[in-house]
Amino acid sequence: MLQAIGLTSTPRRDRPPAVDDLTFEARPGAVTALLGAAGSGKTTALRLMLELEPGRGITYFRGRPLHRIAHPPREVGVLLGDIPGHPSRTLRGQLRMLCAATGVPASRAGELTRAVGLDGLERRRIGTLPIGADRRLGLASALLGDPHTLLLDEPGAGLSVPESAWLYELLRAHADDGGTVLYTTADPKDAVRNADRVVTLDGGRLVADQEVTEFARTRLRPRVAVRTPQAARLAAVVTQEARAARRPVEVVAEDGNRLSVYGSDCAAVGDTAFRHGVPIHRLAAETGDTADTLPVRRTPAGGSRLESASGPGASGPGASGLGASGLGASGPGASGPGASGPGDPVPRDPAAREQGRARRPARSPLRPVRYEIHRLLGVPSTPLVVMAVLLGSVTLALFLGRGGSAALPAVLAGWPALSPLPPAALGAGLLGAFSFGEEYRYPALTTGRGAVPRRPGLLLAKLAVAAAVALVLGAAVVVVDLEVLRFVYGGELVSVPKNWPTLCTSWLGLIVGCAWAGVLGAGVFRAAAAGVAAVLAVPVAFVPLLQKVLTGPSVRSVAGLPSRLREFAGPQWSPAVDRWLAGGLRVLGQPAGVALSLMLTGLLCAYVFTGLRRKARW
């Protein structure tokens, strides 16, 4: 059961809150419609339930608030607005990435693709999907964790009649299996056709909470639909008799030979037609805009549901939708048995409301490394960057090797003196910047909450995957450049230097450092461009400054530090370890190594500081 208690949004400036003290419940085994006109607070109410909007109040999902649920995607499936995700990612890649985030097997993506009717579209990119397939993908994403509760914001908006019918059949099947379904709509006819219970909002406040039969009887305007070849004559005599009897009857002429009679019933209209000899071809009682008589179908949950005999897309002209009292008026529906009032089944507990203030960010992906690998390989930017790096490095290596004046390490790295960084370091930094930049630009975890990617597990996964990609990219550049140089200029011109371990360590350390700088820079400033700027700031700004400081006359050498550390630590290690430690210190002691270390330390501190500030704000 879903229980919303005292939901109140934070007002902005001098405006009233979009949702004000909203309390209602959605029961399992039933479909509940949250009904209201545009601007009535429906979407804000859903965001308050999901703790995506600042405010007061609390929502219980089967007795637990969302921030107390260990794995929210396995309890609540959400569809808010457009489908989040990179438009270049394929449908299959998006679902497999979300499977890793939810912690379910990757085979679940294939099962749901078939269940929602997306067979054959697995390799289509999200940005090219039509609106019907886009909505099916959103439902598949919401159902990945097999949740008990579904929260959907205007799920049928923009869909065709067959697509809308399929959608509500799926929601009905989920409710019949014991799940809870809550969706928003602005159309009362939609609520009457597809819901078991209707919660009506106006101006952010609760107007009525009713069973659908009670809602149709009290909140929609009933009418009598008539079809006759003498429509004008029947309209005149019905109006004349109603005036004589002082009854408020309204007759509306529809297209052709149809009439809609408001304020009367079938018996009275039929008697009038019989007395005046008017033939009747059709006479039926209707509610709202449903096209035929609305039979009641009992659901397993004990609720009732109204169905149109002509299907979900049927509509009749001349209906007024909401009654004359409107959404905000008080009437029988606001105080009837199903209405919210002093006898609410959900207690208005002030202590429970205050618990809603203790917001916690959503959990990071349950399998963050797998999630990050799917994210990295699911977009075309990754292979394009790798191909550009390899092509640029080979071109520069051939150009530098042809002159014969450049040092061999610079030739193998494709690093001319005019470039601040080699192509491999720039590519690694760019891929690292994308890892966080795409999370904020195309959120795939929790819609509307920028703090989700700041979880420690996801950060460590991004750093680990970025380092692995950087190592592979750096080794690939050196190997490819070496083989191309040998093929073009001959093997005798390219000899491996004796100090290759130190050179390789420096080279790989530079590339990994640039990748991490891209990750942390984009994570701090929430943009891929900021991550690239952090990478370029190392050689452009920090290295020249440190070169002036480190090459001054008062600079002392760190020679002999490994041996002094060995004496201080006590245990004796082998000379090989001594050489490796000395080599590592020499690498870190270079201006680029010092600059990268300082940059990474500063970015990491800024990342932690901004994450803590955001937690405190929530």
C-alpha positions in Angstrom: 0.0 0.0 0.0 1.1 3.5 -0.8 0.3 6.1 1.9 1.0 9.8 1.3 0.8 11.9 4.5 0.8 15.7 4.7 2.7 16.3 1.4 3.5 20.0 1.2 6.0 21.5 -1.3 8.3 24.4 -0.4 6.7 27.6 -1.7 8.7 29.8 -4.0 8.9 33.5 -3.4 5.4 34.8 -2.6 3.5 32.0 -4.4 1.5 29.4 -2.5 2.8 25.8 -2.4 2.1 23.7 -5.4 1.0 20.9 -3.1 -0.6 21.8 0.2 -1.2 19.1 3.0 -2.0 16.3 0.6 -3.0 13.0 2.3 -4.3 9.9 0.5 -3.6 6.3 -0.1 -3.3 3.9 -3.1 -4.2 0.4 -2.4 -2.6 -2.8 -3.7 -4.5 -4.7 -6.4 -6.1 -1.5 -7.7 -5.3 1.3 -10.2 -5.5 4.8 -8.6 -5.8 7.9 -10.8 -4.5 11.3 -9.5 -6.8 13.6 -11.3 -6.3 17.4 -11.8 -6.1 20.1 -14.4 -2.8 21.4 -15.6 -1.0 23.2 -12.7 -3.0 21.4 -10.0 0.1 19.9 -8.5 0.0 16.3 -9.7 3.6 16.1 -10.9 4.9 17.9 -7.8 3.0 15.4 -5.7 4.8 12.5 -7.4 8.1 14.2 -7.0 7.4 14.8 -3.3 6.6 11.1 -2.9 10.0 10.2 -4.5 11.9 12.7 -2.4 12.9 14.6 -5.6 11.3 17.9 -4.4 12.0 19.8 -1.2 9.1 20.0 1.1 7.4 18.4 4.1 5.4 15.2 4.6 6.3 11.6 4.0 5.2 8.7 1.8 5.1 5.1 3.0 5.6 2.3 0.5 4.3 -0.8 2.2 5.1 0.8 5.6 8.6 2.2 4.8 9.6 5.6 3.5 11.7 5.7 0.4 14.9 6.7 2.1 14.6 3.6 4.4 14.3 1.2 1.5 17.6 -0.6 0.7 16.9 -0.9 -3.0 14.3 1.6 -4.2 14.1 0.4 -7.9 13.0 -3.0 -6.6 10.1 -1.4 -4.6 9.0 1.5 -6.8 9.0 1.8 -10.6 8.9 5.4 -11.9 8.0 7.1 -15.2 8.3 10.8 -15.0 8.3 12.8 -18.3 10.7 11.7 -21.0 12.9 8.6 -20.9 16.2 9.5 -19.3 19.2 8.3 -21.1 21.8 9.2 -23.8 19.9 9.6 -27.1 22.8 7.7 -28.9 22.5 4.7 -26.6 20.6 1.7 -28.0 17.5 0.4 -26.4 19.2 -2.8 -25.4 22.2 -1.0 -24.0 20.1 1.3 -22.0 18.2 -1.6 -20.4 21.3 -3.6 -19.7 22.9 -0.6 -18.0 19.9 -0.1 -15.8 19.9 -3.8 -15.0 23.4 -3.3 -13.5 22.1 -0.2 -11.6 19.1 -2.2 -10.3 21.2 -5.3 -9.5 19.1 -7.7 -11.6 20.5 -10.1 -14.2 21.1 -8.8 -17.7 18.7 -11.3 -19.1 15.9 -9.3 -17.5 16.4 -6.7 -20.2 15.5 -9.2 -22.9 12.5 -10.5 -21.0 11.0 -7.0 -20.6 11.8 -6.1 -24.2 9.5 -8.9 -25.3 7.0 -8.2 -22.6 6.4 -4.6 -23.7 6.4 -5.4 -27.4 9.8 -4.0 -28.4 11.0 -7.0 -30.3 13.1 -6.1 -33.2 14.0 -2.6 -31.9 16.8 -3.6 -29.5 19.4 -1.9 -31.7 17.4 1.3 -32.3 18.8 4.4 -30.6 16.7 6.1 -27.9 16.7 9.4 -29.8 15.1 7.8 -32.9 12.3 5.9 -31.1 8.7 7.0 -31.8 6.6 8.2 -28.9 4.8 4.8 -28.5 8.0 2.8 -28.4 9.5 5.5 -26.2 6.7 5.1 -23.6 7.1 1.3 -23.8 10.8 1.7 -23.0 9.9 3.8 -20.1 7.6 1.2 -18.7 10.3 -1.5 -19.3 12.7 0.7 -17.3 10.2 1.1 -14.5 9.5 -2.7 -14.4 13.2 -3.8 -14.4 13.4 -4.4 -10.7 9.9 -6.1 -10.6 8.6 -3.4 -8.2 5.5 -3.6 -6.2 4.4 0.1 -6.8 4.3 1.9 -10.1 4.2 5.8 -10.2 3.6 7.2 -13.6 3.1 10.8 -14.7 0.6 11.2 -17.6 1.6 7.8 -19.1 -1.0 8.1 -21.9 -0.1 11.6 -23.1 0.3 11.7 -26.8 -0.4 8.0 -27.4 -2.7 6.7 -30.0 -5.9 4.9 -29.0 -4.4 1.4 -29.5 -1.2 2.4 -27.7 -3.2 3.9 -24.9 -5.3 0.7 -24.6 -2.2 -1.4 -24.5 -0.7 0.8 -21.8 -3.7 0.6 -19.4 -4.1 -3.1 -20.0 -0.5 -3.5 -18.8 -1.2 -1.4 -15.7 -4.3 -3.4 -15.0 -2.4 -6.6 -15.3 0.2 -5.3 -12.8 -2.6 -4.4 -10.4 -4.4 -7.7 -10.8 -1.1 -9.4 -9.8 -1.3 -7.6 -6.4 0.8 -4.5 -7.3 -0.1 -0.8 -6.6 -0.5 1.5 -9.6 -0.7 5.3 -9.2 -0.8 7.5 -12.3 -1.7 11.1 -13.0 -4.1 12.4 -15.6 -5.9 15.6 -16.5 -8.8 13.8 -18.2 -11.7 12.6 -16.0 -12.9 10.3 -18.8 -9.5 8.6 -18.7 -9.8 8.1 -14.9 -13.4 6.7 -15.2 -12.4 4.2 -17.9 -9.1 2.9 -16.5 -9.0 3.5 -12.7 -10.5 1.8 -9.7 -10.2 4.9 -7.4 -9.9 8.6 -8.3 -8.0 11.2 -6.1 -9.0 14.7 -7.3 -6.6 17.6 -6.8 -7.3 21.3 -7.3 -4.7 24.0 -6.5 -2.5 21.5 -4.8 -5.2 20.5 -2.3 -7.3 17.3 -2.0 -10.8 17.7 -3.3 -12.1 14.2 -3.2 -10.9 10.6 -2.8 -13.5 8.3 -4.2 -14.2 4.9 -5.8 -14.6 5.3 -9.5 -18.4 4.6 -9.4 -18.9 7.3 -6.8 -16.7 9.6 -8.8 -18.7 9.1 -12.0 -21.9 9.6 -10.1 -21.0 12.7 -8.2 -18.2 14.4 -10.1 -19.2 13.9 -13.7 -22.3 15.2 -15.4 -24.8 12.5 -16.3 -26.8 12.8 -19.5 -29.2 11.0 -21.8 -28.0 10.3 -25.3 -30.8 10.2 -27.9 -30.8 9.4 -31.6 -33.9 10.2 -33.6 -34.8 11.4 -37.1 -36.8 14.2 -35.6 -34.1 15.7 -33.4 -35.3 19.3 -33.6 -38.9 18.4 -32.8 -37.9 16.2 -29.8 -35.6 18.9 -28.5 -38.5 21.4 -28.6 -41.0 19.3 -26.8 -38.5 18.1 -24.1 -37.6 21.7 -23.4 -41.3 22.8 -23.4 -42.3 20.1 -20.9 -39.3 20.8 -18.7 -40.2 24.5 -18.5 -43.8 23.7 -17.7 -42.7 21.3 -14.9 -40.0 23.9 -13.7 -37.2 21.3 -14.1 -33.6 22.3 -15.0 -33.2 20.4 -18.2 -30.8 21.3 -20.9 -30.9 19.8 -24.5 -27.8 20.0 -26.7 -28.1 19.2 -30.4 -25.2 17.1 -31.6 -24.1 16.3 -35.2 -26.7 14.7 -37.4 -29.7 13.3 -35.6 -28.3 13.1 -32.0 -29.3 14.9 -28.8 -27.7 15.1 -25.4 -30.3 15.8 -22.6 -28.8 16.9 -19.2 -30.9 17.0 -16.1 -33.3 14.2 -17.1 -33.4 10.4 -17.4 -34.2 7.8 -20.0 -37.8 7.2 -18.7 -38.8 10.9 -18.9 -37.3 11.4 -22.3 -38.9 8.2 -23.7 -42.3 9.1 -22.3 -42.1 12.6 -23.9 -41.2 11.1 -27.3 -44.0 8.5 -27.0 -46.6 11.2 -26.2 -45.7 13.3 -29.2 -45.2 10.4 -31.6 -41.4 11.0 -32.1 -39.6 7.8 -33.2 -36.5 6.9 -31.1 -33.6 4.9 -32.6 -31.3 5.1 -29.5 -31.9 6.0 -25.9 -29.1 5.5 -23.3 -27.8 7.0 -20.1 -24.2 8.2 -20.1 -21.7 9.7 -17.7 -19.2 12.3 -18.9 -18.0 11.6 -22.4 -18.2 7.8 -22.5 -20.0 6.7 -25.5 -22.3 4.0 -24.2 -23.7 2.8 -21.0 -21.0 2.2 -18.4 -21.2 -1.3 -16.9 -19.4 -2.0 -13.7 -16.7 -4.7 -13.6 -15.5 -5.9 -10.2 -11.8 -6.3 -9.7 -10.1 -8.9 -7.5 -9.3 -6.1 -5.0 -13.0 -5.6 -4.4 -13.0 -2.2 -6.1 -15.1 -1.3 -9.1 -14.2 -0.2 -12.6 -16.3 1.5 -15.2 -15.7 0.4 -18.8 -17.0 1.9 -22.0 -18.8 -0.6 -24.1 -17.2 0.9 -27.2 -13.6 0.6 -26.0 -11.0 2.9 -24.5 -11.0 5.4 -27.4 -14.8 6.0 -27.5 -16.1 9.4 -26.9 -19.4 11.1 -27.4 -19.9 14.8 -28.3 -21.6 17.2 -26.2 -20.4 16.0 -22.8 -19.2 18.6 -20.3 -16.6 16.5 -18.6 -16.6 17.8 -15.1 -19.9 18.8 -13.6 -21.1 22.4 -13.2 -19.4 22.6 -9.8 -16.0 22.0 -11.3 -12.9 20.5 -9.6 -12.8 23.1 -6.8 -16.5 23.1 -5.9 -17.8 21.3 -2.9 -20.4 18.7 -3.5 -21.5 15.2 -2.6 -18.3 13.8 -3.9 -16.2 15.8 -1.5 -18.0 14.6 1.6 -19.2 11.2 0.5 -18.1 7.9 1.9 -15.0 7.8 -0.3 -14.0 11.4 0.4 -11.0 12.4 2.5 -11.9 13.9 5.8 -11.7 13.4 9.6 -12.2 9.7 9.2 -9.1 9.1 7.0 -7.7 5.6 7.2 -4.2 7.2 7.0 -3.3 9.0 10.3 -2.0 12.5 10.0 1.0 12.0 12.3 3.1 15.1 12.8 6.1 13.1 13.7 5.8 11.1 10.5 5.7 14.3 8.5 8.9 15.5 10.1 10.6 12.3 9.0 10.2 13.5 5.4 12.7 16.3 6.1 15.6 13.8 6.6 16.2 13.2 2.9 18.9 10.8 1.8 20.3 10.5 -1.7 19.3 7.5 -3.7 21.6 4.5 -3.6 24.3 4.2 -6.2 24.1 1.3 -8.7 24.2 -2.1 -7.0 26.8 -3.2 -9.5 28.7 0.0 -10.2 31.6 -1.5 -12.2 29.3 -3.3 -14.5 27.1 -0.3 -14.8 30.1 1.9 -15.7 31.3 -0.6 -18.3 27.9 -0.6 -19.9 27.8 3.2 -19.8 31.2 3.4 -21.4 30.6 1.0 -24.2 27.0 1.9 -24.9 27.7 5.3 -26.7 29.5 5.8 -30.0 31.8 8.5 -28.5 34.1 5.9 -26.8 35.2 4.1 -30.0 35.4 7.5 -31.9 37.8 9.0 -29.3 39.9 5.8 -29.2 40.2 5.8 -33.0 41.0 9.5 -33.1 43.8 9.0 -30.5 45.4 6.2 -32.4 45.2 7.9 -35.7 46.6 11.2 -34.3 49.4 9.4 -32.4 50.5 7.4 -35.5 50.5 10.6 -37.7 52.5 12.5 -35.2 54.9 9.6 -34.6 55.6 9.3 -38.4 56.2 13.1 -38.6 58.5 13.2 -35.6 60.4 10.0 -36.7 61.0 11.3 -40.2 63.0 14.3 -38.9 65.2 12.2 -36.7 65.7 15.0 -34.2 63.0 14.1 -31.7 63.8 11.8 -28.8 62.4 8.2 -29.0 60.0 8.6 -26.1 58.4 11.6 -27.7 58.2 9.8 -31.0 56.5 6.7 -29.6 54.1 8.9 -27.6 53.3 11.2 -30.6 54.1 14.2 -28.4 55.7 17.1 -30.2 57.2 19.9 -28.2 54.4 22.3 -29.3 51.6 20.2 -27.8 50.8 20.5 -24.0 49.8 16.8 -23.8 50.0 13.8 -26.1 46.9 12.6 -27.9 46.6 9.6 -25.6 46.5 11.8 -22.4 43.9 14.1 -24.0 41.8 11.1 -25.1 41.9 9.5 -21.7 41.0 12.9 -20.1 38.1 13.3 -22.5 36.7 9.8 -21.8 37.1 10.5 -18.1 35.2 13.7 -18.4 32.4 12.0 -20.4 31.9 9.5 -17.6 30.5 12.2 -15.3 29.4 14.7 -17.8 26.9 12.3 -19.4 25.5 11.3 -16.0 24.4 14.9 -15.4 23.4 15.7 -19.0 21.5 12.5 -19.6 20.6 11.2 -16.1 19.9 7.5 -16.2 19.8 6.7 -12.5 17.2 8.9 -10.7 15.5 11.7 -12.5 15.9 15.1 -11.1 18.5 14.4 -8.5 22.0 15.6 -9.3 23.5 14.0 -6.2 23.0 10.5 -7.4 26.4 10.2 -9.3 28.2 11.4 -6.2 27.8 8.2 -4.3 31.2 6.7 -3.3 30.6 3.4 -4.9 29.9 4.9 -8.3 32.9 7.3 -8.0 35.3 4.5 -7.3 33.9 2.5 -10.2 34.4 5.5 -12.5 38.0 6.0 -11.3 38.8 2.3 -11.7 37.2 2.0 -15.2 38.8 5.2 -16.3 42.3 4.0 -15.1 41.8 0.7 -16.9 40.8 2.4 -20.1 43.7 4.8 -19.8 46.2 2.0 -19.3 44.9 0.1 -22.3 44.9 3.2 -24.4 48.4 4.2 -23.4 49.8 0.7 -24.1 47.9 0.5 -27.4 49.3 3.9 -28.5 52.9 2.9 -27.8 52.6 -0.6 -29.4 50.8 0.8 -32.6 53.3 3.6 -33.0 56.3 1.3 -32.5 55.0 -1.2 -35.1 54.1 1.5 -37.6 57.6 3.1 -37.2 59.3 -0.2 -37.7 57.2 -0.9 -40.8 57.8 2.5 -42.4 61.4 3.3 -41.4 62.8 -0.2 -40.6 63.4 -2.0 -37.3 67.1 -0.9 -37.0 66.1 2.7 -36.6 63.9 2.0 -33.5 65.7 0.6 -30.5 64.3 0.0 -27.1 66.1 2.2 -24.5 67.5 0.7 -21.3 65.4 2.9 -19.0 62.1 1.7 -20.5 60.5 0.8 -17.1 60.9 4.4 -15.9 59.7 5.8 -19.2 56.7 3.4 -19.2 55.8 4.3 -15.6 55.9 8.0 -16.4 53.9 7.6 -19.5 51.1 5.4 -18.0 51.0 7.6 -14.8 50.5 10.7 -17.0 47.6 9.1 -18.9 45.9 7.7 -15.8 46.3 11.1 -14.0 44.7 12.9 -16.9 41.8 10.4 -16.9 41.2 10.9 -13.2 41.5 14.7 -13.6 38.7 14.5 -16.2 36.5 12.3 -14.0 36.9 14.5 -10.9 36.7 17.8 -12.9 33.4 16.8 -14.5 32.1 15.5 -11.2 32.8 18.7 -9.4 31.5 21.1 -12.0 28.9 18.7 -13.6 30.0 19.2 -17.1 32.3 17.3 -19.5 33.9 20.6 -20.6 35.0 21.3 -17.1 36.7 17.9 -16.9 38.6 18.7 -20.1 39.5 22.1 -18.7 40.9 20.4 -15.6 43.1 18.1 -17.8 44.5 21.0 -19.8 45.1 23.1 -16.8 47.9 20.8 -15.7 50.4 21.4 -18.6 49.2 24.9 -19.4 49.1 26.4 -16.0 50.6 24.2 -13.3 53.6 22.7 -15.0 55.3 26.0 -16.1 54.7 27.4 -12.6 56.2 24.3 -10.9 59.1 24.2 -13.3 60.2 27.7 -12.1 59.8 26.6 -8.5 61.5 23.3 -8.7 64.4 24.4 -10.8 65.4 27.3 -8.6 68.9 27.5 -6.9 67.5 26.6 -3.5 65.9 23.3 -4.5 67.3 20.3 -2.8 67.5 16.8 -4.2 65.6 13.8 -2.8 68.4 11.4 -3.7 68.8 8.8 -0.9 65.3 9.1 0.3 64.5 5.4 -0.3 67.4 4.3 1.9 66.4 6.7 4.7 62.9 5.4 4.5 64.2 1.9 4.8 66.2 2.7 7.9 63.2 4.5 9.5 60.7 1.7 8.7 62.8 -1.0 10.1 62.2 -4.0 7.7 64.8 -4.4 5.0 63.6 -4.8 1.5 65.5 -6.0 -1.6 67.5 -3.7 -3.8 65.0 -4.2 -6.6 62.3 -2.7 -4.4 64.7 0.1 -3.6 65.2 0.8 -7.4 61.4 0.7 -8.1 60.7 3.1 -5.2 63.5 5.5 -6.3 62.1 5.4 -9.9 58.6 6.1 -8.6 59.8 9.0 -6.6 61.7 10.4 -9.6 58.5 10.1 -11.7 56.5 11.9 -9.0 59.2 14.5 -8.6 58.9 15.6 -12.2 56.9 18.9 -12.7 54.1 17.1 -14.5 53.8 14.5 -11.8 53.7 17.1 -9.0 51.2 19.2 -10.9 48.9 16.2 -11.5 49.2 15.1 -7.9 48.2 18.5 -6.7 45.4 18.8 -9.2 43.9 15.5 -8.3 44.2 16.2 -4.6 42.4 19.5 -5.0 39.7 18.1 -7.2 39.1 15.2 -4.8 38.7 17.6 -1.9 36.4 19.8 -3.9 34.3 16.7 -4.9 34.0 15.6 -1.3 33.2 19.1 -0.1 30.5 19.7 -2.6 29.0 16.3 -2.0 28.8 16.9 1.7 27.2 20.3 1.2 24.5 18.8 -1.0 23.8 16.1 1.6 23.4 18.8 4.3 21.0 20.8 2.0 18.7 17.8 1.6 
